[in-house]
Amino acid sequence: MGADDKAANTADKLKGKVKEAAGKAVGNERLQAEGKVDQVKGDAKQAVEKAKDALKD
């Protein structure tokens, strides 16, 4: 997995955590849900990159 891809995936997960926490703080369920979605996207992208790496080896 390239360092750029890994950093982008980590950034997606971090952005999601921040959104989720902000949503909880202000009682905004939609923002919480968006945060969870961003985290799942980051995890999914990372899984795809790991699978690509496994196929290369």
N, C-alpha and C positions, 0 to 999 in steps of 0.2 A: 504494500500500500504506500502510495506516495505521501511524503510529508505534508504537501499542500492539501491532499484529500483528507488526511487524518485531522489536520487542523480545522478544516471546514466542517467536518462531521462533529468535532468536539465543540466548535462554535455554535452549531445548530442545537446541540444538547444543552449547552450553557444558556443560550438565548431562551430555550424552552423552560429551563428551571427558573430563570429570572421572571419570565411572563407568568408562570404558574404561581410563584411567590407573590408577585404584585397583585395578581387576581385574588389570591387568598387574603391579602392585606386589606384590599378595598371591598371585598365581597362580590367580585365580578366573576361569575361562573364561566362566562364565555372566554374571558382572558385566561382563566385556569385551564380550560379545555384546549385553547390554542397552544398554551405552553406544553401541555402533555403531547399534543400532536407534533410539535417541533422536536420534542425529545425522541419520539418514536421515529420520526424521519431521520434524525441523526443516527440512531441505532441501526436502522435499516440500511442506510447508505454505508455505514461502517461494515455491516455484515456482507454487503455486496462486494466491497473492496477486498475483504478477507477471502471471499470465495474466489475472486479473480486471482489473487495471489496464490491460493492453493492450487488452482488449475495451471498456473505457470510453472509450478515446481513439479 
